[in-house]
Amino acid sequence: MSSLRVRLYDGRYGAAALISLPDRRAGGAEEMRQVLVDGGAAPGAGASGAGPIVEDVLAVLAGRPLDLHVTTNEHLDRVQGLCRAERLGKGVPVEYAWLPAFAAPDYERAHPEARRRRAAAAEAWKAIDQFVGAAPEPPAAGLRALLENNDPGESAACVAWLRSHARVRTSYVARGADLAGTHPFAEAVFRIWGPEEDCAPCPGALQPMALARLGATAGAGPGADKQPPRDPLPPPGVDAGAFYNLVQHRRDGLEDNLLGIDRAANDASVVFSIDWRGWRLLFGGDAEERSWRAMAAGGALAPVHFLTLRGHGAGRGAPPELLDRVLPVPAPDARPRWAGLSVPSARGDRAGEGAGAPEAAADAALRAALAPRCTVRTTAETPAGAWIDFELPG
């Protein structure tokens, strides 16, 4: 009996899942097709990038192209893997590709507010990166990982490449999209749960930041912008203590702004399901609470047998009522149910990043909430460069 397999890759190389899906044609002949969700490449991973992921995908394909490649969002741990592999001469051939609606070349012309907010976010990222780079002490690993994963320049370059790498067709998807002709499958039924079409990865209002650097003014000598940060002087007549309290408050906004930029990309993640021979599988990308609530309001949520949810701080993800909608108790049928989590922070292996106490507690709380509903597995079970497999019999 044919089985559908989901391979969830070790999270230290970024986020990726390979779906090996038997597809039966009208005449009864069956063909094994392959869907890759994202492609890995953890920030700070060096030239090899998502090497173990790409190498295994190529081994599974054995010379055939991917039938479908789904990019869920623009974070580098999802978009950089295949792009980097191409640069290194290890390209993965692709027939059909899905990208989020906001990645369409003409998206920002139709959504000028998205263009304005994305530009503001890019400027904020650049200012933070310059400030952190000039600091006398290296940044905390978590802060550096946030910066690397949200690099707007590298992300834009990878997305531009992803627009053109499919041989047959590239489609830009959002909730309710008509998927006819966007993939080659005859039997499986795909559905986009989120996000809505008008959902570019644009943070809301960014906090003001005091990121002054010595020599950053006009007329500074060569190399002056590489000097350590220096607080600005209080204006005449302003209490120095109150002024420096304000400066520190604004500097504290640095991480808040980075988290806002990061969260905006997560909430623009493509979330989709596959119905196949009585099973329903849900791939949640990096969707966080705002996105899940929008999906619920749009009537998208339904019971599933398998789901992937974001790790590395998964507590920022699904609201509690999500589980009651997608993994209800009691279950609506007798089939087994699973959840797969990619959790690089469980081992503290992303560019030296360790799991902070709040993230570790959030991940533990999510696993505890899932445990009565399904079998929970995480990539923390694997050695470096390995994966976990789920088999769904047909």
VENCOR-V243883 format. One record per residue. RES is the residue in one letter. BURIAL is + if it has 16 or more other ideal C-beta (glycine too) atoms within 10 Angstrom, else -. Layout:
res-><RES:RES>
burial-><BURIAL:BURIAL>
This chain:
res-><M:S:S:L:R:V:R:L:Y:D:G:R:Y:G:A:A:A:L:I:S:L:P:D:R:R:A:G:G:A:E:E:M:R:Q:V:L:V:D:G:G:A:A:P:G:A:G:A:S:G:A:G:P:I:V:E:D:V:L:A:V:L:A:G:R:P:L:D:L:H:V:T:T:N:E:H:L:D:R:V:Q:G:L:C:R:A:E:R:L:G:K:G:V:P:V:E:Y:A:W:L:P:A:F:A:A:P:D:Y:E:R:A:H:P:E:A:R:R:R:R:A:A:A:A:E:A:W:K:A:I:D:Q:F:V:G:A:A:P:E:P:P:A:A:G:L:R:A:L:L:E:N:N:D:P:G:E:S:A:A:C:V:A:W:L:R:S:H:A:R:V:R:T:S:Y:V:A:R:G:A:D:L:A:G:T:H:P:F:A:E:A:V:F:R:I:W:G:P:E:E:D:C:A:P:C:P:G:A:L:Q:P:M:A:L:A:R:L:G:A:T:A:G:A:G:P:G:A:D:K:Q:P:P:R:D:P:L:P:P:P:G:V:D:A:G:A:F:Y:N:L:V:Q:H:R:R:D:G:L:E:D:N:L:L:G:I:D:R:A:A:N:D:A:S:V:V:F:S:I:D:W:R:G:W:R:L:L:F:G:G:D:A:E:E:R:S:W:R:A:M:A:A:G:G:A:L:A:P:V:H:F:L:T:L:R:G:H:G:A:G:R:G:A:P:P:E:L:L:D:R:V:L:P:V:P:A:P:D:A:R:P:R:W:A:G:L:S:V:P:S:A:R:G:D:R:A:G:E:G:A:G:A:P:E:A:A:A:D:A:A:L:R:A:A:L:A:P:R:C:T:V:R:T:T:A:E:T:P:A:G:A:W:I:D:F:E:L:P:G>
burial-><-:-:-:+:+:+:+:+:+:+:+:+:+:+:+:+:+:+:+:+:+:+:+:+:-:-:-:-:-:-:-:-:+:+:+:+:+:+:+:+:+:+:+:-:+:-:-:-:+:+:+:+:+:+:-:+:+:+:-:+:+:-:-:-:+:+:+:+:+:+:+:+:+:+:+:+:+:+:+:+:+:+:+:+:+:-:-:-:-:-:-:+:-:+:+:+:+:+:+:+:+:+:+:+:-:-:+:+:-:-:+:-:-:+:-:-:+:+:-:-:+:+:-:+:+:-:-:+:+:+:+:+:-:+:-:-:-:-:+:-:+:+:+:+:+:+:+:+:+:+:+:+:-:+:+:-:-:+:+:-:+:+:+:-:+:+:-:-:-:+:+:+:+:+:+:-:+:-:-:-:-:+:+:-:+:-:+:+:-:+:+:+:+:+:+:+:+:-:+:+:+:+:+:-:-:+:-:-:+:+:+:-:+:-:-:+:-:-:-:-:-:-:-:-:-:-:-:-:+:-:-:-:-:-:-:-:-:-:-:-:-:-:+:-:-:-:+:-:-:-:+:-:+:+:+:-:+:+:+:+:+:+:+:+:+:+:+:+:+:+:+:+:+:+:-:+:-:-:+:+:+:+:+:+:+:+:+:+:+:-:+:+:-:+:+:+:-:-:-:+:+:-:-:+:+:+:+:+:+:+:+:+:+:+:+:+:+:+:-:-:-:+:+:-:+:+:+:-:-:-:-:-:-:-:-:-:+:+:+:+:+:+:+:+:+:+:+:-:+:+:+:-:+:+:+:-:-:-:+:+:-:+:+:-:-:+:+:-:+:+:-:-:+:+:-:+:+:+:+:+:-:+:-:-:-:-:+:+:-:+:-:+:-:->
